[in-house]
């Protein structure tokens, strides 16, 4: 594909995240353009497509995937509706950007990853927070050995949104559709960041999962967990702790007033602290020296509006994806990264079922 031509994106799924992030992010991109929208309600798909300037609107994913107006497919449908269009897109030779988690099960995620690899198409997992410049700076400093050997890694991703559940998101409360609940919703983001930042693999997990009853009771649905505490062992023998929650009152700070995400890495020569709220830089604590703050070279917008910041992250994500499609090269985080995170989710679920430690089996290696 000529680099000068923008990649034509077909969007499958038109939920809140698609409308607030993916569609505006594509609109901000210099390398991509939205040409098709697909969703369960054809009339609603036509309405959203018209608003976004896309020519094709359909209720049938296969029609979007086979369209000559689509070069690449962005899957933003509920979790149980990721695998089928991803397999179809790969078979059609179309590049695929898929929301996380890749699927509702490890087996399905592996099938998607294998299909994309065998088809030789560009594939990417939508790990939005990888595109935060401060996270990339942390990864760079860790790769350079800034704090030496790692002893302990602590991560948290907390949200308060389910304290006042939004009934328009009912599919997220149903295990059959959402999969692993808090682990697949927030956990995969943090697992991916922890391994990518540190270059270390999680090899063993001990998980405690809970549902505090804020999930709406809907007949025929199986509730999901909304809180998780995990102990981790890494390949370097470092230890880790993780707290995930959808029912934790957040710090209430700009630009993400309803959530908090942070990672602290402690090593033999100091510590590195990443805080999503302070995304313009990192706090570094060298041993025996004053704490210093390192600014990032390409900061996100200094806005109090979380959607302004998130759309810029989405723009960076779609630019990376589209440029890989144009240049016919691989990109990161790809489906292998999504599969790797889902492997840790699988271990955490097995740990909880057995009420003990579980090995993280298969899918070796740290995602690029």
Secondary structure as UniProt FT lines:
FT   TURN            3..4
FT   STRAND          7..12
FT   HELIX           16..17
FT   HELIX           18..22
FT   HELIX           23..28
FT   STRAND          32..38
FT   HELIX           42..52
FT   STRAND          56..58
FT   HELIX           61..66
FT   TURN            68..69
FT   STRAND          72..75
FT   HELIX           79..81
FT   HELIX           83..91
FT   TURN            92..93
FT   STRAND          95..99
FT   HELIX           106..119
FT   STRAND          123..126
FT   HELIX           128..131
FT   HELIX           133..143
FT   TURN            144..147
FT   STRAND          150..159
FT   HELIX           161..164
FT   HELIX           167..173
FT   HELIX           175..178
FT   HELIX           183..187
FT   HELIX           188..198
FT   STRAND          202..210
FT   TURN            219..220
FT   STRAND          227..234
FT   TURN            235..236
FT   STRAND          239..245
FT   TURN            254..255
FT   TURN            257..258
FT   STRAND          259..267
FT   TURN            268..269
FT   STRAND          270..275
FT   HELIX           276..278
FT   TURN            279..280
FT   STRAND          281..286
FT   TURN            287..288
FT   STRAND          292..295
FT   HELIX           306..327
FT   HELIX           335..354
FT   STRAND          358..359
//
